[in-house]
Amino acid sequence: MITIGIISDNHGDWPSSIAKSLAGVDAIIHAGDIGPYQLISKMENIAPTTAVLGNTDGDLPINQSEVTMIGGKKFFVQHIINPHELEDPLRYRLDDVKPDVVVFGHTHKPFCEMIGSILFLNPGSVTRPRGEFAPSFVRLFIEDEKINPEFIQL
């Protein structure tokens, strides 16, 4: 079984509860609004990390989107996505990439929905939730070709 920690929108905050909660994962995906570049090193100290640029990350030396394979599944990661109203360039990119999972952030609200054959997943904000939501992230399990996301509240 492969375990992935999926986080987003910590905006420079890194309480010890995050590191403790991510301990033992096989990989980390960060969907943007990270804060200082040094936080990527903190994540890398826990597990191999895929991170993308968020709208408040300025000129961090990372990409706006990433495609990564973990546990035999293809992940497309980008900070701002509206799963129900995909803009044409993004729709064409997803048609080309054919991901199993699309990870996004920005809204600070948890989201998990299968649209067509793609699981769209927003872990919410790990430190600055909006509305009635608690700080959260996703622990995603891949076992026997099955993807099982679990939302964890901090």
Residue frames as a rotation matrix with the C-alpha (Angstrom) as fourth column:
MET 1
0.582 0.813 0.000 0.00
0.813 -0.582 0.000 0.00
0.000 0.000 -1.000 0.00
ILE 2
-0.570 -0.675 0.468 1.20
0.680 -0.707 -0.191 3.50
0.460 0.210 0.863 -0.90
THR 3
0.382 0.645 -0.662 0.25
0.880 -0.472 0.048 6.46
-0.282 -0.602 -0.748 1.30
ILE 4
-0.431 -0.439 0.788 0.35
0.685 -0.727 -0.031 10.05
0.587 0.527 0.614 0.01
GLY 5
-0.154 0.341 -0.928 -0.05
0.744 -0.578 -0.336 13.18
-0.650 -0.742 -0.164 2.10
ILE 6
-0.270 0.162 0.949 -1.86
0.804 -0.505 0.315 15.87
0.530 0.848 0.006 0.11
ILE 7
-0.027 0.183 -0.983 -1.80
0.788 -0.601 -0.134 19.41
-0.615 -0.778 -0.128 1.49
SER 8
-0.140 -0.003 0.990 -2.43
0.779 -0.617 0.108 22.95
0.611 0.787 0.088 0.30
ASP 9
0.258 0.413 0.873 -2.71
0.106 -0.911 0.400 26.57
0.960 -0.011 -0.278 1.31
ASN 10
0.379 -0.193 -0.905 -0.58
0.922 0.163 0.351 26.75
0.080 -0.968 0.240 4.44
HIS 11
0.747 0.014 0.665 0.67
0.202 -0.957 -0.206 30.23
0.634 0.288 -0.718 3.41
GLY 12
-0.055 -0.913 0.403 3.98
-0.370 -0.357 -0.858 29.93
0.927 -0.196 -0.319 5.23
ASP 13
0.267 0.204 0.942 2.58
-0.963 0.082 0.255 28.38
-0.025 -0.975 0.219 8.38
TRP 14
0.002 -0.304 -0.953 4.10
-0.305 0.907 -0.291 25.05
0.952 0.291 -0.091 9.44
PRO 15
0.316 0.145 0.938 2.89
-0.947 -0.004 0.320 23.95
0.050 -0.989 0.136 12.88
SER 16
-0.686 -0.677 0.265 4.41
-0.705 0.709 -0.014 20.77
-0.179 -0.197 -0.964 14.29
SER 17
-0.003 0.771 0.637 1.03
-0.309 0.605 -0.734 19.03
-0.951 -0.198 0.236 13.92
ILE 18
0.707 0.228 -0.670 1.48
-0.694 0.038 -0.719 19.02
-0.138 0.973 0.185 10.13
ALA 19
-0.213 -0.885 -0.414 4.87
-0.873 0.362 -0.327 17.31
0.439 0.291 -0.850 10.21
LYS 20
-0.693 -0.003 0.721 3.62
-0.511 0.708 -0.488 14.79
-0.509 -0.706 -0.492 12.77
SER 21
0.320 0.925 0.202 0.52
-0.404 0.327 -0.854 14.04
-0.857 0.192 0.479 10.69
LEU 22
0.693 -0.099 -0.714 2.58
-0.709 0.083 -0.700 13.50
0.129 0.992 -0.012 7.53
ALA 23
-0.295 -0.865 0.405 5.14
-0.898 0.396 0.191 11.24
-0.326 -0.308 -0.894 9.20
GLY 24
-0.406 0.029 0.913 5.28
-0.057 0.997 -0.057 7.86
-0.912 -0.075 -0.403 7.50
VAL 25
0.737 0.654 -0.170 3.76
-0.209 -0.019 -0.978 8.84
-0.643 0.756 0.123 4.14
ASP 26
0.205 -0.639 0.742 5.50
0.768 0.575 0.283 7.61
-0.607 0.512 0.608 0.98
ALA 27
-0.588 -0.320 0.742 5.06
0.736 -0.593 0.327 10.90
0.336 0.739 0.584 -0.89
ILE 28
-0.195 0.515 -0.835 3.72
0.492 -0.685 -0.537 14.43
-0.848 -0.516 -0.120 -0.41
ILE 29
-0.322 0.185 0.929 1.78
0.842 -0.392 0.370 16.54
0.432 0.901 -0.030 -2.90
HIS 30
-0.387 0.192 -0.902 1.41
0.514 -0.767 -0.383 20.26
-0.766 -0.612 0.199 -2.16
ALA 31
0.069 0.576 0.814 -1.16
0.998 -0.047 -0.051 22.13
0.009 0.816 -0.578 -4.26
GLY 32
-0.242 -0.321 0.916 0.27
0.572 -0.810 -0.133 25.62
0.784 0.491 0.380 -3.80
ASP 33
0.501 0.192 0.844 0.33
-0.381 -0.826 0.415 28.71
0.777 -0.529 -0.340 -1.57
ILE 34
0.363 -0.524 -0.770 3.26
0.646 0.737 -0.197 27.19
0.671 -0.426 0.607 0.25
GLY 35
0.967 -0.210 -0.143 5.08
-0.040 -0.683 0.729 30.21
-0.251 -0.699 -0.669 1.63
PRO 36
0.298 -0.932 -0.207 8.88
-0.872 -0.354 0.338 30.34
-0.388 0.080 -0.918 1.88
TYR 37
0.357 -0.239 -0.903 10.82
-0.674 0.603 -0.427 27.91
0.646 0.761 0.054 -0.30
GLN 38
-0.669 -0.681 0.297 12.38
-0.679 0.396 -0.619 26.42
0.304 -0.616 -0.727 2.85
LEU 39
0.002 0.747 0.664 9.07
-0.807 0.393 -0.440 24.72
-0.590 -0.536 0.604 3.62
ILE 40
0.698 0.168 -0.696 9.59
-0.620 0.627 -0.472 22.49
0.357 0.761 0.542 0.58
SER 41
-0.355 -0.895 -0.270 12.79
-0.492 0.424 -0.760 21.24
0.795 -0.137 -0.591 2.25
LYS 42
-0.566 0.223 0.794 10.81
-0.769 0.207 -0.606 20.47
-0.299 -0.953 0.054 5.41
MET 43
0.586 0.810 0.015 8.39
-0.722 0.531 -0.443 18.39
-0.367 0.249 0.896 3.33
GLU 44
0.446 -0.505 -0.739 11.26
-0.550 0.497 -0.671 16.70
0.706 0.706 -0.056 1.46
ASN 45
-0.617 -0.673 0.408 12.70
-0.720 0.273 -0.638 15.67
0.318 -0.688 -0.653 4.85
ILE 46
-0.096 0.686 0.721 9.48
-0.688 0.478 -0.547 13.70
-0.719 -0.548 0.426 5.41
ALA 47
0.162 0.209 0.964 8.97
0.502 0.824 -0.263 12.19
-0.850 0.527 0.028 1.92
PRO 48
-0.807 -0.376 0.455 9.59
0.568 -0.288 0.771 12.93
-0.159 0.881 0.446 -1.78
THR 49
-0.108 0.745 -0.659 7.51
0.365 -0.587 -0.723 16.02
-0.925 -0.318 -0.208 -2.56
THR 50
-0.504 0.126 0.854 5.71
0.813 -0.265 0.519 17.36
0.292 0.956 0.031 -5.62
ALA 51
-0.112 0.439 -0.891 4.73
0.598 -0.687 -0.414 21.02
-0.794 -0.579 -0.185 -5.19
VAL 52
-0.108 0.153 0.982 3.22
0.920 -0.359 0.157 23.66
0.377 0.921 -0.102 -7.46
LEU 53
-0.954 -0.279 0.114 3.10
0.248 -0.941 -0.230 27.43
0.171 -0.191 0.966 -7.42
GLY 54
-0.024 0.955 -0.295 0.08
0.970 -0.050 -0.239 29.04
-0.243 -0.292 -0.925 -5.77
ASN 55
0.447 0.294 0.845 -1.26
0.641 -0.764 -0.073 32.51
0.624 0.574 -0.530 -6.50
THR 56
0.962 -0.128 0.241 0.54
-0.251 -0.761 0.598 33.95
0.107 -0.636 -0.765 -3.42
ASP 57
0.689 -0.717 0.109 3.86
0.544 0.610 0.576 32.15
-0.480 -0.337 0.810 -3.90
GLY 58
0.583 -0.469 -0.664 5.46
-0.477 -0.859 0.188 34.92
-0.658 0.207 -0.724 -5.96
ASP 59
0.489 -0.491 -0.721 8.59
-0.804 0.066 -0.590 33.77
0.337 0.869 -0.363 -7.73
LEU 60
0.272 -0.369 0.889 9.31
-0.507 0.730 0.458 30.46
-0.818 -0.575 0.011 -6.02
PRO 61
-0.429 -0.542 -0.723 11.35
-0.895 0.149 0.420 28.30
-0.120 0.827 -0.549 -8.42
ILE 62
-0.670 0.319 0.670 8.61
0.188 0.946 -0.263 25.72
-0.718 -0.051 -0.694 -8.98
ASN 63
-0.937 0.296 0.185 6.12
0.185 -0.027 0.982 25.11
0.296 0.955 -0.029 -11.79
GLN 64
-0.535 0.827 0.170 2.48
-0.845 -0.520 -0.127 26.17
-0.017 -0.212 0.977 -11.99
SER 65
0.694 0.717 0.058 1.48
-0.717 0.696 -0.029 22.58
-0.061 -0.022 0.998 -12.72
GLU 66
-0.535 -0.830 0.156 3.06
-0.819 0.555 0.143 19.16
-0.206 -0.051 -0.977 -12.38
VAL 67
0.642 0.583 -0.498 2.34
-0.635 0.768 0.080 15.64
0.429 0.265 0.864 -13.53
THR 68
-0.452 -0.801 0.392 3.67
-0.889 0.367 -0.274 12.85
0.076 -0.472 -0.878 -11.34
MET 69
0.255 0.442 -0.860 3.28
-0.295 0.882 0.367 9.08
0.921 0.160 0.355 -11.09
ILE 70
-0.561 -0.352 0.749 2.94
-0.822 0.130 -0.554 7.62
0.098 -0.927 -0.363 -7.60
GLY 71
-0.498 0.339 0.798 1.96
-0.320 0.784 -0.532 4.05
-0.806 -0.520 -0.282 -6.85
GLY 72
-0.770 0.140 0.623 1.09
0.571 0.586 0.574 3.42
-0.285 0.798 -0.531 -10.50
LYS 73
0.389 0.921 0.032 -1.40
0.877 -0.359 -0.318 6.32
-0.281 0.152 -0.948 -10.59
LYS 74
-0.501 -0.524 0.689 -0.98
0.751 -0.659 0.044 9.57
0.431 0.540 0.723 -12.52
PHE 75
0.219 0.481 -0.849 -1.54
0.822 -0.559 -0.105 12.84
-0.525 -0.675 -0.518 -10.65
PHE 76
-0.165 -0.185 0.969 -2.02
0.646 -0.763 -0.036 16.26
0.746 0.619 0.246 -12.23
VAL 77
0.051 0.089 -0.995 -1.43
0.938 -0.347 0.017 19.09
-0.343 -0.934 -0.101 -9.74
GLN 78
-0.521 -0.147 0.841 -2.34
0.476 -0.867 0.144 22.77
0.708 0.475 0.522 -10.21
HIS 79
-0.956 0.053 -0.288 -3.34
0.243 -0.410 -0.879 25.40
-0.165 -0.910 0.379 -7.66
ILE 80
-0.442 0.825 -0.354 -6.44
-0.538 -0.559 -0.631 26.96
-0.718 -0.088 0.691 -9.24
ILE 81
-0.949 0.280 -0.147 -8.98
0.043 0.577 0.816 24.65
0.313 0.768 -0.559 -10.89
ASN 82
-0.297 0.927 0.229 -12.76
-0.836 -0.136 -0.532 24.78
-0.462 -0.349 0.815 -11.03
PRO 83
-0.838 -0.179 0.515 -13.64
-0.023 0.955 0.295 21.12
-0.545 0.235 -0.805 -11.66
HIS 84
-0.012 0.936 0.351 -17.15
0.634 0.278 -0.721 21.92
-0.773 0.214 -0.597 -12.87
GLU 85
0.946 0.273 -0.174 -16.06
0.057 -0.670 -0.741 24.67
-0.318 0.691 -0.649 -15.28
LEU 86
0.096 -0.970 0.223 -12.74
0.586 0.236 0.775 23.64
-0.805 0.056 0.591 -16.79
GLU 87
0.398 -0.076 -0.914 -11.30
-0.584 -0.789 -0.189 26.21
-0.707 0.609 -0.358 -19.17
ASP 88
0.963 0.112 -0.245 -10.48
-0.267 0.514 -0.815 24.85
0.035 0.851 0.525 -22.62
PRO 89
0.164 -0.963 -0.212 -6.66
-0.712 0.033 -0.702 24.92
0.683 0.266 -0.680 -22.29
LEU 90
-0.455 -0.295 0.840 -6.86
-0.851 0.420 -0.314 22.94
-0.261 -0.858 -0.442 -19.05
ARG 91
0.550 0.725 0.414 -9.46
-0.501 0.683 -0.531 20.55
-0.668 0.085 0.740 -20.48
TYR 92
0.799 -0.314 -0.512 -7.16
-0.424 0.309 -0.851 19.87
0.426 0.897 0.114 -23.46
ARG 93
-0.245 -0.943 0.225 -4.20
-0.842 0.092 -0.532 19.34
0.481 -0.320 -0.817 -21.13
LEU 94
-0.212 0.237 0.948 -6.15
-0.737 0.598 -0.314 16.85
-0.642 -0.765 0.048 -19.01
ASP 95
0.858 0.508 -0.077 -7.31
-0.410 0.586 -0.699 15.06
-0.310 0.631 0.711 -22.17
ASP 96
0.461 -0.778 -0.426 -3.65
-0.527 0.146 -0.837 14.76
0.714 0.611 -0.343 -23.15
VAL 97
-0.458 -0.706 0.540 -2.26
-0.833 0.128 -0.539 13.82
0.311 -0.697 -0.646 -19.71
LYS 98
0.223 0.691 -0.688 -5.09
-0.258 0.722 0.642 11.43
0.940 0.034 0.339 -18.78
PRO 99
-0.709 -0.521 0.476 -4.59
-0.561 0.008 -0.828 11.67
0.427 -0.854 -0.298 -15.01
ASP 100
-0.373 0.566 -0.735 -6.23
0.624 0.740 0.252 9.39
0.686 -0.365 -0.629 -12.49
VAL 101
0.310 0.381 -0.871 -6.33
0.918 -0.359 0.169 12.21
-0.248 -0.852 -0.461 -9.91
VAL 102
-0.023 -0.268 0.963 -6.36
0.393 -0.888 -0.238 16.00
0.919 0.373 0.126 -10.23
VAL 103
0.048 -0.061 -0.997 -5.16
0.991 -0.121 0.055 17.78
-0.124 -0.991 0.054 -7.08
PHE 104
-0.148 -0.057 0.987 -5.90
0.382 -0.924 0.004 21.47
0.912 0.378 0.159 -6.59
GLY 105
-0.519 -0.056 -0.853 -6.14
0.843 -0.199 -0.499 24.05
-0.142 -0.978 0.150 -3.82
HIS 106
-0.836 -0.026 0.548 -6.91
0.226 -0.927 0.301 27.79
0.500 0.375 0.780 -3.64
THR 107
0.020 0.955 0.295 -10.46
-0.083 -0.292 0.953 27.62
0.996 -0.044 0.074 -2.22
HIS 108
-0.771 -0.379 0.512 -9.35
-0.550 -0.009 -0.835 26.49
0.321 -0.925 -0.201 1.27
LYS 109
0.134 0.887 0.442 -12.34
-0.923 0.274 -0.271 24.13
-0.362 -0.372 0.855 1.19
PRO 110
-0.637 -0.365 0.679 -12.19
-0.207 0.930 0.305 20.32
-0.742 0.054 -0.668 0.99
PHE 111
0.321 0.695 -0.643 -13.51
-0.895 0.002 -0.445 18.80
-0.308 0.719 0.623 -2.24
CYS 112
-0.764 -0.490 0.420 -13.62
-0.315 0.851 0.421 15.23
-0.563 0.190 -0.804 -3.50
GLU 113
0.388 0.921 -0.043 -15.61
-0.449 0.148 -0.881 14.23
-0.805 0.361 0.471 -6.56
MET 114
-0.499 -0.417 0.760 -15.27
0.439 0.635 0.636 11.76
-0.748 0.650 -0.133 -9.39
ILE 115
0.347 0.541 -0.766 -15.93
-0.495 -0.588 -0.640 13.59
-0.797 0.601 0.063 -12.67
GLY 116
0.566 -0.130 -0.814 -15.85
-0.713 0.419 -0.562 11.21
0.414 0.899 0.145 -15.59
SER 117
0.713 -0.367 -0.597 -12.90
0.391 0.915 -0.096 8.93
0.581 -0.165 0.797 -14.92
ILE 118
-0.342 -0.879 0.334 -10.91
0.234 -0.423 -0.875 11.52
0.910 -0.221 0.350 -12.92
LEU 119
0.373 0.345 -0.861 -10.93
0.919 -0.012 0.393 12.02
0.125 -0.939 -0.322 -9.15
PHE 120
0.026 -0.295 0.955 -10.80
0.105 -0.949 -0.296 15.77
0.994 0.108 0.006 -8.41
LEU 121
0.418 -0.016 -0.908 -9.40
0.857 0.338 0.389 16.41
0.301 -0.941 0.155 -4.97
ASN 122
0.044 -0.382 0.923 -8.85
-0.223 -0.905 -0.363 19.56
0.974 -0.190 -0.124 -2.89
PRO 123
-0.335 -0.234 -0.913 -7.47
0.686 0.603 -0.407 18.85
0.645 -0.763 -0.041 0.60
GLY 124
0.852 0.520 -0.058 -8.70
0.439 -0.650 0.620 22.17
0.285 -0.554 -0.782 1.99
SER 125
0.300 -0.765 0.569 -6.29
-0.444 -0.640 -0.627 24.43
0.845 -0.064 -0.532 3.85
VAL 126
0.095 -0.372 -0.923 -4.00
0.627 0.743 -0.235 22.80
0.773 -0.557 0.304 6.34
THR 127
-0.669 -0.404 -0.624 -3.77
0.743 -0.377 -0.553 26.03
-0.011 -0.834 0.552 8.39
ARG 128
-0.849 0.326 -0.416 -6.30
-0.239 -0.939 -0.247 28.61
-0.471 -0.110 0.875 7.13
PRO 129
-0.639 0.658 0.398 -9.67
0.765 0.599 0.238 27.01
-0.082 0.456 -0.886 6.36
ARG 130
-0.890 0.443 0.106 -12.63
-0.400 -0.871 0.284 29.03
0.218 0.211 0.953 5.14
GLY 131
-0.018 0.989 -0.148 -16.25
-0.596 0.109 0.796 28.83
0.803 0.102 0.587 6.16
GLU 132
0.672 0.448 0.589 -17.30
-0.738 0.348 0.578 26.01
0.054 -0.824 0.565 8.44
PHE 133
0.741 -0.399 -0.540 -14.33
0.092 0.857 -0.507 23.79
0.665 0.326 0.671 7.57
ALA 134
0.829 -0.557 0.053 -11.58
-0.053 0.016 0.998 22.76
-0.557 -0.830 -0.016 9.97
PRO 135
0.049 -0.885 -0.463 -7.90
-0.965 -0.161 0.206 22.77
-0.257 0.437 -0.862 8.97
SER 136
0.698 0.307 0.647 -7.46
-0.182 0.950 -0.255 19.64
-0.693 0.061 0.718 6.88
PHE 137
-0.370 -0.692 -0.620 -5.33
-0.897 0.092 0.432 17.58
-0.242 0.716 -0.655 4.56
VAL 138
0.745 0.597 -0.299 -5.81
-0.660 0.723 -0.202 14.29
0.096 0.348 0.933 2.73
ARG 139
-0.415 -0.731 0.542 -4.13
-0.603 0.667 0.437 10.99
-0.681 -0.145 -0.718 3.37
LEU 140
0.483 0.550 -0.682 -4.60
-0.875 0.273 -0.400 9.09
-0.034 0.789 0.613 0.11
PHE 141
-0.128 -0.449 0.884 -4.09
-0.392 0.842 0.371 5.34
-0.911 -0.299 -0.284 -0.04
ILE 142
0.217 0.130 -0.967 -3.35
-0.953 0.242 -0.181 3.35
0.211 0.961 0.177 -3.20
GLU 143
-0.537 -0.325 0.779 -3.80
-0.531 0.847 -0.012 -0.39
-0.656 -0.420 -0.627 -2.84
ASP 144
-0.469 0.311 0.827 -4.65
0.540 0.841 -0.010 -3.04
-0.699 0.442 -0.562 -5.42
GLU 145
-0.728 0.077 0.681 -5.20
0.612 -0.374 0.697 -0.33
0.308 0.924 0.225 -8.09
LYS 146
0.375 0.927 -0.016 -7.79
0.806 -0.318 0.500 1.38
0.458 -0.200 -0.866 -5.84
ILE 147
-0.670 -0.483 0.563 -7.54
0.202 -0.849 -0.488 5.00
0.714 -0.213 0.667 -4.71
ASN 148
0.316 0.763 -0.565 -8.97
0.814 0.089 0.574 5.80
0.488 -0.641 -0.593 -1.28
PRO 149
-0.453 -0.459 0.764 -8.75
0.046 -0.868 -0.494 9.41
0.890 -0.188 0.414 -0.02
GLU 150
0.210 0.460 -0.863 -9.25
0.933 0.170 0.317 10.13
0.292 -0.872 -0.393 3.68
PHE 151
0.216 -0.081 0.973 -9.74
-0.036 -0.997 -0.075 13.71
0.976 -0.018 -0.218 4.88
ILE 152
-0.085 -0.353 -0.932 -7.89
0.942 0.276 -0.191 14.38
0.325 -0.894 0.309 8.13
GLN 153
0.707 0.325 0.628 -8.84
0.102 -0.925 0.365 17.32
0.700 -0.194 -0.688 10.34
LEU 154
-0.375 -0.907 -0.194 -6.09
0.490 -0.017 -0.871 18.91
0.787 -0.422 0.451 12.40
